[in-house]
Amino acid sequence: MFLSANGNNGNGSVTRIGKKVNIKGKFDFKGTVVIDGNISGKIKSDGLIRISRTGIVQSSIEVNEAEISGQFMGEMITTGTVRIKPGGKFEGKLTQKNGASLVIEKGGLLKGKSFAHEQAEQVNLN
């Protein structure tokens, strides 16, 4: 089941994708997204994506923060913290921008590549 609870002007909103839901497509979320089911496609979020123990995500994601307790397969670009929880599996490519961080808790797995992408400063030599 797909549920949504909204706060003021999108702040504090939570969207939940239930265990028995399988969806494909392009998604643009505001606030927090909790994924208990299966989702594939492209995802963009200015908040937190939380993949629960039952969640499976095959996607290209641009997100501020992510917490992975289930399975993620694909490419993720983040500007905040990515936390792989015990039992969580990240397979693919992680690009960390603007000082983003990666935390792998005991029992979490990263299989793939993680890149720290810093913005290059342009220097004028006049």
Secondary structure in CASP SS format (residue, H / E / C, confidence):
PFRMAT SS
TARGET T0000
AUTHOR 0000-0000-0000
METHOD secondary structure of the structure
MODEL  1
M C 1.00
F E 1.00
L E 1.00
S E 1.00
A E 1.00
N C 1.00
G C 1.00
N H 1.00
N H 1.00
G H 1.00
N C 1.00
G C 1.00
S C 1.00
V E 1.00
T E 1.00
R E 1.00
I E 1.00
G C 1.00
K C 1.00
K C 1.00
V C 1.00
N E 1.00
I E 1.00
K E 1.00
G E 1.00
K E 1.00
F E 1.00
D E 1.00
F E 1.00
K C 1.00
G C 1.00
T E 1.00
V E 1.00
V E 1.00
I E 1.00
D C 1.00
G C 1.00
N E 1.00
I E 1.00
S E 1.00
G E 1.00
K E 1.00
I E 1.00
K E 1.00
S E 1.00
D E 1.00
G E 1.00
L E 1.00
I E 1.00
R E 1.00
I E 1.00
S C 1.00
R C 1.00
T C 1.00
G C 1.00
I E 1.00
V E 1.00
Q E 1.00
S E 1.00
S E 1.00
I E 1.00
E E 1.00
V E 1.00
N E 1.00
E E 1.00
A E 1.00
E E 1.00
I E 1.00
S C 1.00
G C 1.00
Q E 1.00
F E 1.00
M E 1.00
G E 1.00
E E 1.00
M E 1.00
I E 1.00
T E 1.00
T C 1.00
G C 1.00
T E 1.00
V E 1.00
R E 1.00
I E 1.00
K C 1.00
P C 1.00
G C 1.00
G C 1.00
K E 1.00
F E 1.00
E E 1.00
G E 1.00
K E 1.00
L E 1.00
T E 1.00
Q E 1.00
K E 1.00
N C 1.00
G C 1.00
A C 1.00
S E 1.00
L E 1.00
V E 1.00
I E 1.00
E C 1.00
K C 1.00
G C 1.00
G C 1.00
L E 1.00
L E 1.00
K E 1.00
G E 1.00
K E 1.00
S E 1.00
F E 1.00
A E 1.00
H E 1.00
E C 1.00
Q C 1.00
A C 1.00
E C 1.00
Q C 1.00
V C 1.00
N C 1.00
L C 1.00
N C 1.00
END
